[in-house]
Amino acid sequence: MAGIKGKHNPVDPATNQLKVKLTQEELTMLNKCVKLTGKTKSDVVREGIEEVFKKYQK
């Protein structure tokens, strides 16, 4: 699995969409992550998915 470095990989473009309901607190956290990292919301979510995946692969 390729690591998240910023924008998604143009060789393997993201073509699947996911609709997610967030609490106000979760949305606030997501927006702060976006501001702190300069990444898109999608990139932050992808990075989170990768981190959880890695955690449970051990």
MOHU-V564989 format. One record per residue. N is the residue number from 1. RES is the residue in one letter. PSI is psi in whole degrees, 0 to 359 (* if undefined). Layout:
((N;RES;PSI) (N;RES;PSI))
This chain:
((1;M;128) (2;A;143) (3;G;156) (4;I;120) (5;K;348) (6;G;247) (7;K;154) (8;H;162) (9;N;118) (10;P;341) (11;V;329) (12;D;75) (13;P;145) (14;A;116) (15;T;355) (16;N;139) (17;Q;151) (18;L;130) (19;K;128) (20;V;135) (21;K;130) (22;L;148) (23;T;167) (24;Q;322) (25;E;317) (26;E;320) (27;L;320) (28;T;316) (29;M;316) (30;L;314) (31;N;323) (32;K;320) (33;C;319) (34;V;313) (35;K;318) (36;L;325) (37;T;338) (38;G;8) (39;K;166) (40;T;164) (41;K;317) (42;S;318) (43;D;321) (44;V;316) (45;V;316) (46;R;318) (47;E;319) (48;G;318) (49;I;316) (50;E;319) (51;E;316) (52;V;317) (53;F;312) (54;K;319) (55;K;319) (56;Y;0) (57;Q;351) (58;K;*))
